[in-house]
Each structure stands twice: as C-alpha cells, then as structure tokens.
Amino acid sequence: MSSRPVSNRPVSSQSLWGGRFSTAPDKVASRFSASVAIDSRLAAEDIDGSLAHARMLAKQAIISGEDLAAIECGFAQIRSEIEAETFEWDPEYEDVHLNLERALTDRIGDAGKRLHTARSRNDQVATDMRLWSRKAVTRLASELLALVDTVLDRVRQDGDHLLPAYTHLQRAQPTRLGHHLLAWVAMWLRDADRLLDARERLNFSPLGAGALATTTFPIDRSDSAAALGFRAPMWNSLDAVSSRDFLLEVLGSLSILQVHLSRVAEELVLWSSQEFAFIEISDAFATGSSMMPQKKNPDMAELIRGKSSVAPAAFLQVAMMLKALPLTYNRDMQEDKEPVFRAFDTALDSIVVMRGMIGSLHFKPSRMNAALRDGFIEATDIADYLAAKGVPFREAHACSGKLVAAAVQAGCTLLEVPLAVYQSVSPAFEADVFESLAAEAMVERRDILGGPASARVQEALELANAEATGLKHRL
C-alpha cells in the first residue's frame, strides 16, 4: 500500500509500553527493530481486523457503543489519508499496528486506547498476514487464470500448426502447436489449484488468541472470524499466534509456479532464437543491444527466468527463520513479511508480463515445418509401422535404427532413403511406408487421450477450458 515516506525522526519515547521501561531505546536498536517501512503495507488488513475486533467488543458489552462509533469514525479518516497518501508513518511507533493505534488515539482519545482490550499484537499480526495472504492468493490465481485464457485463445487461433517436440533438446517426434501450448496450460492450472487449495487452509482466524493464551474478557471469536470472512477461529491459541506454515505453503506454491513460468520462458527464449525462429516476440517485450544494432533480445522472458529464484529463496528464508523457534511468538517472525511481499510481487509481475508476451507472439509455421524435415523424427513411426505388421517391437526398433544409420551415411532424410534399402532391412516394408511418414499422418495416428491428434487437442482444449472455469468459480 502506498503512503507518505516514513519519517526519519528518531525514537524519543516508549509511551506505548507503559511504566516498565525507564530508559529510551538505543537509536541503532530502534532502527534495527523498526518494521513500519515494510509492514505499513498491511494497513488495510490491520484496520479491517481492528474494526471487526471493536464491533465484537461492543456486541459483548466490553466497550460502549459510543466508543465503537468513535473508533469507526477515526479509522474512516485514517483509511482515507492512507489511500490519499497523506498519512505519515512514524518510526517511533515501530510497526503498522502501533502507528495506526497512535493515529486513532490522537483523533478520538480514550476510545482509541480501549481498542486493544483483549488483543495482542501477536494475534493481530497473525490475523493481518492471513488476511493479506488470502487477498494476494486470490489476485494471483485470478491473473494466472487470465494467462491461461490467453494461451487457450492462442490454441484456438494457431493450434493446428505442426512442429517438432523435443527430448534432450533434440528433435524427437512431431506434434501440434496446440498440444504443446496446452502443456503450459496444464502446469498453470495445477498452480492455480494449489494456490486456491492453500487459501482454504490459511483461512482461519487467529484473532482473540491474545498474546498466547486468549483473554479473561468474554469475547466471541466466532463473531470476529465471521466478520473477516474466515471459516472459523483457530482452535489452539498457542498455534494461532505462532504458526506461519500457511506462508510456507503459499511460498511453496509460488515456487512451483515460478519454476513453471521459468520453463515456459526458456522455451520462448529458445523458440525466438535464430537457430529455432519458431516465434517472434513483440517489440513491446524485447530490447536491443547497446552495441549491436541488429539484436532483438528476449529480455522479458529472460527476466521471468531469472526472477524465478525469488519465491524459492523466500520459502527458504522463512523456513530457516522458523526452524528453531520455540512456541509461541518470537520477534524473529517479524522477518517473514519482506520475503513474502517480494515473492508475491515478483510472481504477479511475471504472470502479467508472460500474458502480454504470449498474447502478442507471432508464430512462424514455415520454420516449424522446415524443422520437421530434419532430425529423423519419423524413426519411431517406422518402428511402429513394422510392429503393426507383426514384427516384434525390439526388432522393429533395431530396423529403424539401421535406416537412420543409412540416412546419416547417405546425408539424406529418412523419406529420401530408397524403398529398396527399407526392404533390405526388413521385407515387411511396403511402398505405403512413405505415406505413413508424412508429418500430418504421424500426428493424426496419435489419436489417444492426451495425444496430439486434432480431435484430441480439441478435446484437451475443452477439458482445460472447463477446468479453468471451475477454478474461476472458486476465486
């Protein structure tokens, strides 16, 4: 959330800490421990959580209706200032929670001081992070499904083109472009499903757990949980304030997503190279060279590939921060926010850039077809041809290999090897073998669920579209 830059005014008091401390904190220690420059991003969630808490307190007659009205009015003003970027964050009040409480108390007096009744910053920050993560996961999944829609549109427009599929970066067998693009879709649909599944598990409320052992006040945790859209309150107060596994789960899901984005980005880099030239990336998603005027570099794809390390690094950072912490809250846990925010921001930007890049790609079917003529991609179908005539597959495989060796020696393609050579390898070969080795014929024979035949690609397109629609209903 944007706001006015954090002030550099030094810490001068500990007014919010009551009477326990008699000495002002060390200036370097105060700067070292302040987090408001990062967690001010949680302001909207903190206000929402505070209002739900205050309304519950009023329902339970723990604070008065007049206090509640003042709190609601005060937060309305503060929210407007934050949205207008006129709110000043003060590092003297080290985090978002104390800044907002200070601002509220400045405006409404004692009613603001009553807000924190039956609440700790421990359950407050845990609630804020769950609210923020829930919202962030929803937005990310929505953008990811928009990317899926873009790819599905490209399948409809360009999916019939043929090109080689690769193993070990060597031409292996022919496929349809739509079949290949739907492989990207399959990965991203699983990513969206993982994210939404993680959202279900994080959607429980820590609010009311207090510092670690709830409170002596007769609060209604179910009321505040429902008001915030949580499924229910967390049923163990120690776990409620100390658990951050929900962050690890979403970071794990983001890590897999970024790996998938990186793999697709790598294919775009390869396909746009002069060696492949299967695609041209739009000028809007490419850059030039400071020295070489002819260059058109796939920088956005390379950056998606490079930034794929962010979420796995964030997962590791949060996991290492948590791994040796005893229950319950420890100040180490303050360090979860920066890596989480960065991971979400990077993943979101990567998705948006990928969508624009794929949506504006220019495919080059002539280059794809030309690539089908080299690399002996007919070899598997030659073996299958013999196997279909009763030759044991291992024998058929060996015969096909001999024909590849003959083509290599002659410096020609398998389609250019004379029929007499085929028949010298196996008498089962007939003249119709060459018809069976046409690229379209080879692809169409793979009329199996999940295969590249035209009808199967259409079937997969419909299945992917239905799955995407189902995921959208879960947003």
C-alpha positions in Angstrom: 0.0 0.0 0.0 1.4 3.4 -1.0 1.8 6.1 1.6 3.9 9.1 2.5 7.5 8.0 3.0 8.5 7.0 6.5 9.8 9.9 8.6 13.4 9.7 9.8 12.6 11.4 13.1 14.5 9.5 15.8 12.7 7.5 18.5 12.3 9.6 21.7 9.9 7.8 23.9 8.3 4.5 24.8 4.9 5.9 25.7 3.0 2.9 24.4 4.9 0.4 26.6 3.6 1.8 29.9 5.8 2.0 33.0 8.1 -0.9 32.7 10.9 0.9 30.9 12.8 3.9 32.3 15.4 4.4 29.6 14.8 5.3 25.9 15.9 2.6 23.5 19.2 2.8 21.7 18.8 4.6 18.4 20.5 2.0 16.3 18.5 -0.7 18.1 15.3 1.2 17.3 16.2 1.5 13.7 17.2 -2.2 13.6 13.9 -3.3 15.0 11.5 -1.0 13.2 9.4 -2.7 10.6 6.9 0.0 9.6 8.6 0.7 6.3 7.7 -2.8 5.3 4.6 -3.8 7.2 2.7 -0.5 6.5 1.6 -2.5 3.5 -0.7 -4.3 5.9 -2.6 -1.1 6.9 -5.9 -2.1 5.2 -5.9 -5.5 6.8 -5.0 -4.1 10.2 -7.8 -1.6 10.0 -10.3 -4.3 8.9 -9.2 -6.6 11.7 -9.4 -3.7 14.3 -12.9 -2.8 13.2 -14.0 -6.5 13.4 -12.5 -6.7 16.9 -14.0 -3.4 18.0 -17.5 -4.4 16.8 -17.2 -7.7 18.6 -16.2 -5.9 21.8 -19.2 -3.7 21.6 -21.6 -6.6 21.0 -20.1 -8.3 24.1 -20.5 -5.0 26.1 -16.8 -4.9 26.7 -16.7 -1.4 25.1 -19.5 1.1 24.7 -21.4 1.9 21.6 -20.1 5.4 21.8 -16.5 4.0 21.8 -17.3 1.9 18.8 -18.7 4.8 16.8 -15.6 6.9 17.6 -13.3 4.0 16.5 -15.2 3.6 13.3 -15.1 7.3 12.5 -11.4 7.5 13.4 -10.5 4.6 11.2 -12.5 6.0 8.3 -10.4 9.2 8.4 -7.2 7.2 8.7 -8.1 4.9 5.8 -8.8 8.0 3.6 -5.5 9.5 4.5 -3.6 6.3 3.7 -5.4 6.0 0.4 -4.7 9.6 -0.4 -1.0 9.0 0.6 -1.1 11.8 3.1 -0.8 9.6 6.2 2.7 10.0 7.9 4.2 6.8 9.2 6.3 7.4 12.2 9.2 5.0 13.0 8.9 6.0 16.7 5.9 3.6 16.7 7.9 0.8 15.2 5.2 -1.0 13.2 1.9 -0.7 11.3 -0.1 -1.6 14.4 1.3 1.0 16.7 1.2 3.7 14.1 -2.5 3.1 13.5 -3.3 2.9 17.2 -1.3 6.1 17.8 -3.1 7.9 15.0 -6.5 6.6 16.2 -5.8 7.7 19.8 -4.7 11.1 18.6 -8.0 11.6 16.9 -10.5 10.1 19.3 -8.7 9.9 22.7 -9.6 7.3 25.3 -11.9 5.3 22.9 -8.8 4.6 20.8 -7.0 3.3 23.9 -9.8 0.8 24.6 -9.4 -0.8 21.1 -6.6 -3.1 22.2 -8.7 -4.7 25.0 -8.5 -8.5 24.8 -6.0 -8.3 21.9 -2.2 -8.6 21.4 0.0 -7.6 18.6 0.7 -11.4 18.4 -2.8 -12.3 17.3 -3.1 -9.0 15.4 -0.2 -9.5 13.1 -1.1 -13.2 12.5 -4.6 -12.1 11.5 -3.2 -9.4 9.2 -0.9 -11.7 7.4 -3.7 -14.3 6.8 -6.0 -11.6 5.5 -3.3 -10.2 3.3 -2.2 -13.6 2.0 -5.8 -14.6 1.3 -6.3 -11.5 -0.8 -2.9 -11.9 -2.5 -3.5 -15.5 -3.4 -6.9 -14.7 -4.9 -5.5 -11.9 -7.0 -2.5 -14.1 -8.2 -4.8 -17.0 -9.0 -7.1 -14.7 -11.0 -4.2 -13.3 -13.0 -2.9 -16.8 -13.6 -6.2 -17.9 -14.9 -6.2 -14.8 -17.2 -2.9 -16.1 -18.5 -4.5 -19.5 -19.1 -7.3 -17.9 -21.1 -4.7 -16.1 -23.2 -3.0 -19.3 -24.1 -6.3 -21.1 -24.8 -7.1 -18.3 -27.3 -3.7 -18.9 -29.0 -4.5 -22.6 -29.2 -7.8 -21.8 -30.9 -6.0 -19.4 -33.3 -2.7 -21.2 -34.0 -3.0 -24.7 -32.6 -3.1 -26.6 -35.8 0.4 -25.8 -36.8 2.9 -28.7 -36.7 6.3 -28.6 -35.1 8.9 -31.0 -33.6 8.6 -31.9 -30.0 12.0 -32.4 -28.2 13.7 -34.6 -25.7 17.2 -33.7 -24.6 16.8 -30.6 -26.8 16.9 -32.9 -29.9 14.0 -33.3 -32.3 12.0 -36.3 -31.2 8.5 -36.6 -32.7 6.1 -34.3 -34.5 3.3 -32.6 -32.5 0.7 -29.9 -32.9 1.4 -26.4 -31.6 -1.9 -26.5 -29.7 -0.7 -29.7 -28.0 2.4 -28.0 -26.8 0.7 -24.9 -25.6 -1.8 -27.0 -23.7 1.1 -28.5 -21.8 1.8 -25.0 -20.5 -1.8 -24.6 -19.6 -1.8 -28.0 -17.7 1.0 -26.8 -15.5 -0.6 -23.4 -14.7 -4.0 -24.9 -13.9 -2.3 -27.1 -11.3 -0.6 -24.0 -10.0 -3.9 -22.2 -9.6 -5.4 -25.2 -8.0 -2.5 -25.4 -5.5 -2.9 -21.7 -4.6 -6.6 -21.9 -4.0 -6.1 -25.0 -2.0 -3.6 -23.3 0.2 -6.0 -20.4 0.6 -8.5 -22.8 2.1 -6.1 -23.9 4.8 -4.9 -20.3 5.7 -8.5 -19.1 6.0 -8.8 -19.5 9.8 -8.8 -16.7 12.3 -6.1 -16.2 15.0 -7.9 -13.1 16.3 -8.8 -13.5 20.0 -5.8 -15.8 20.7 -4.2 -12.8 22.5 -0.5 -12.9 23.3 -0.7 -16.8 23.5 -3.4 -17.8 26.0 -6.6 -15.9 24.9 -8.0 -13.4 27.4 -10.1 -13.1 30.5 -12.7 -11.0 28.7 -15.8 -12.7 27.4 -15.0 -12.2 23.7 -16.7 -14.0 20.8 -14.0 -15.2 18.5 -16.5 -16.7 16.1 -18.1 -13.3 15.6 -14.9 -11.6 14.6 -13.8 -14.6 12.5 -17.1 -14.5 10.5 -16.9 -10.7 10.1 -13.5 -11.1 8.5 -14.6 -13.9 6.2 -12.6 -16.6 7.9 -14.0 -20.1 8.0 -13.7 -20.4 11.8 -11.4 -19.3 14.6 -8.2 -21.4 15.1 -8.9 -23.8 17.9 -5.5 -23.6 19.7 -4.3 -20.2 20.9 -0.6 -21.1 21.0 -0.7 -22.4 17.4 -2.8 -19.4 16.3 -0.1 -16.8 17.2 3.0 -18.9 16.3 2.0 -20.7 13.1 3.4 -19.4 9.8 3.2 -22.7 7.9 0.4 -21.0 5.8 3.1 -18.7 4.5 5.4 -21.6 3.7 2.6 -23.4 1.9 1.8 -20.4 -0.3 5.5 -19.7 -0.9 5.9 -23.4 -1.9 3.0 -23.0 -4.4 4.6 -19.8 -5.7 7.9 -21.6 -6.0 6.4 -24.3 -8.2 4.6 -21.6 -10.2 7.8 -19.7 -10.8 9.6 -22.9 -11.9 6.8 -23.4 -14.5 7.0 -19.8 -15.6 10.7 -20.2 -16.0 10.4 -23.3 -18.1 8.0 -21.6 -20.5 10.2 -18.5 -20.5 13.1 -20.7 -21.5 11.1 -22.2 -24.4 10.3 -18.7 -25.6 14.0 -17.8 -25.4 14.9 -20.8 -27.5 12.0 -20.5 -29.9 12.8 -16.9 -30.6 16.5 -17.5 -31.3 17.7 -17.5 -34.9 18.5 -21.2 -34.5 14.9 -22.1 -33.9 13.0 -19.0 -35.2 9.6 -20.6 -34.4 8.3 -17.3 -33.0 8.9 -13.6 -33.0 8.4 -11.8 -29.7 6.7 -8.4 -29.9 8.9 -5.4 -29.7 6.9 -4.4 -26.6 8.5 -7.4 -24.8 12.0 -7.3 -26.3 15.0 -5.0 -26.1 18.0 -4.1 -28.2 21.7 -4.0 -27.6 23.8 -1.0 -26.6 26.5 -2.0 -29.1 25.0 -4.4 -31.7 22.2 -2.7 -33.7 20.9 -5.9 -35.2 20.0 -7.5 -31.9 16.5 -8.1 -30.6 16.8 -9.8 -27.2 14.0 -11.7 -25.4 14.8 -9.8 -22.2 11.3 -10.1 -20.6 11.4 -13.9 -21.0 15.0 -14.0 -19.6 13.9 -11.8 -16.6 11.0 -14.1 -15.9 13.5 -17.0 -15.9 15.9 -15.0 -13.7 13.3 -13.9 -11.2 12.1 -17.5 -10.8 14.5 -17.7 -7.9 12.6 -15.2 -5.7 9.9 -17.4 -4.4 12.1 -20.4 -3.6 14.5 -18.1 -1.9 11.6 -16.6 0.1 10.5 -20.1 1.1 14.0 -20.9 2.3 14.3 -17.6 4.2 11.0 -18.1 6.1 11.7 -21.7 6.7 15.1 -21.0 8.2 13.7 -18.2 10.3 11.1 -20.6 11.7 13.0 -23.8 12.1 14.4 -23.3 15.6 11.8 -21.1 17.1 10.0 -22.4 20.3 6.3 -21.6 20.7 4.9 -19.1 20.7 5.6 -15.7 19.2 9.3 -14.6 18.8 10.4 -11.3 17.3 12.3 -13.3 14.6 8.8 -13.7 13.0 8.8 -10.1 12.0 11.2 -11.1 9.2 8.5 -13.1 7.3 7.0 -10.1 5.6 9.6 -8.7 3.3 10.3 -12.1 1.5 6.6 -12.9 1.3 5.7 -9.5 -0.2 8.6 -9.7 -2.7 7.7 -13.2 -3.7 4.1 -12.3 -4.4 5.0 -9.1 -6.2 7.5 -10.9 -8.4 5.2 -13.8 -9.3 2.4 -11.4 -10.1 4.6 -9.2 -12.4 5.9 -12.4 -14.1 2.4 -13.6 -14.8 1.3 -10.3 -16.2 4.4 -10.0 -18.4 4.1 -13.6 -19.6 0.5 -13.0 -20.6 1.3 -9.9 -22.6 4.2 -11.7 -24.3 2.3 -14.8 -25.3 -0.8 -12.8 -26.4 1.4 -10.8 -28.8 3.6 -13.7 -30.1 4.0 -14.1 -33.9 4.2 -17.8 -34.7 6.2 -18.9 -37.8 4.7 -22.2 -39.1 7.0 -22.3 -42.1 10.0 -22.5 -39.8 8.3 -25.1 -37.7 7.5 -27.2 -40.8 11.1 -26.9 -42.0 12.3 -28.3 -38.7 10.2 -31.3 -39.2 12.2 -32.3 -42.2 15.4 -32.8 -40.2 16.3 -34.9 -37.2 14.9 -38.3 -38.4 11.7 -37.7 -36.4 10.0 -40.5 -38.5 12.1 -43.1 -36.7 9.5 -44.1 -34.1 6.8 -44.3 -36.6 8.9 -46.6 -38.8 9.3 -48.9 -35.8 5.6 -48.7 -35.1 4.9 -49.5 -38.8 6.8 -52.7 -38.5 5.3 -53.6 -35.2 1.8 -53.2 -36.6 2.8 -55.8 -39.2 3.8 -58.3 -36.6 7.5 -57.6 -36.2 8.4 -57.7 -32.5 8.9 -54.1 -31.4 12.6 -54.6 -30.3 13.3 -56.0 -33.8 11.4 -53.1 -35.4 13.3 -50.6 -33.2 16.6 -52.1 -34.5 15.5 -52.0 -38.1 14.5 -48.3 -37.7 17.9 -47.6 -36.2 19.6 -49.2 -39.2 17.6 -47.0 -41.6 18.7 -43.9 -39.6 22.3 -45.0 -39.8 21.9 -45.5 -43.6 20.3 -42.0 -43.9 23.2 -40.5 -41.9 25.7 -42.2 -44.1 24.0 -41.0 -47.3 23.4 -37.5 -46.0 19.7 -37.6 -46.6 16.4 -37.8 -44.7 14.5 -41.0 -43.9 12.0 -40.0 -46.6 14.8 -39.9 -49.1 16.1 -43.4 -48.4 15.0 -45.7 -51.3 12.4 -48.3 -50.7 14.9 -51.0 -51.7 17.0 -50.0 -48.7 13.9 -50.2 -46.4 13.1 -53.7 -47.8 16.7 -54.8 -47.4 16.4 -54.1 -43.7 13.0 -55.8 -43.4 10.8 -57.5 -46.0 7.8 -56.2 -44.1 8.2 -52.7 -45.6 5.9 -51.9 -48.5 5.5 -48.7 -50.6 2.9 -47.3 -48.3 5.5 -46.7 -45.6 6.3 -43.3 -47.1 2.7 -42.2 -46.9 2.6 -43.2 -43.2 5.6 -41.0 -42.6 4.0 -37.7 -43.6 4.1 -35.3 -40.6 0.3 -34.8 -40.5 -0.3 -38.6 -40.8 2.2 -39.3 -37.9 0.4 -36.8 -35.7 -3.1 -37.9 -36.6 -2.3 -41.5 -35.8 -1.6 -40.5 -32.2 -5.3 -40.3 -31.6 -5.1 -41.3 -27.9 -6.3 -39.3 -24.8 -3.6 -36.7 -24.2 -2.2 -37.0 -27.7 -1.6 -34.5 -30.5 -4.2 -35.7 -33.0 -6.5 -32.8 -34.0 -9.6 -34.3 -32.3 -7.6 -35.0 -29.1 -6.2 -31.4 -29.0 -9.8 -30.1 -29.3 -10.8 -32.5 -26.5 -8.0 -31.3 -24.3 -8.8 -27.6 -25.1 -12.4 -28.2 -23.9 -11.2 -30.0 -20.8 -8.7 -27.2 -20.0 -11.4 -24.6 -20.5 -13.8 -26.4 -18.2 -11.1 -26.8 -15.5 -10.3 -23.1 -15.8 -13.9 -22.2 -15.5 -14.2 -24.4 -12.4 -11.2 -22.7 -10.8 -12.7 -19.2 -11.5 -15.8 -20.2 -9.6 -13.5 -20.8 -6.6 -12.0 -17.3 -6.7 
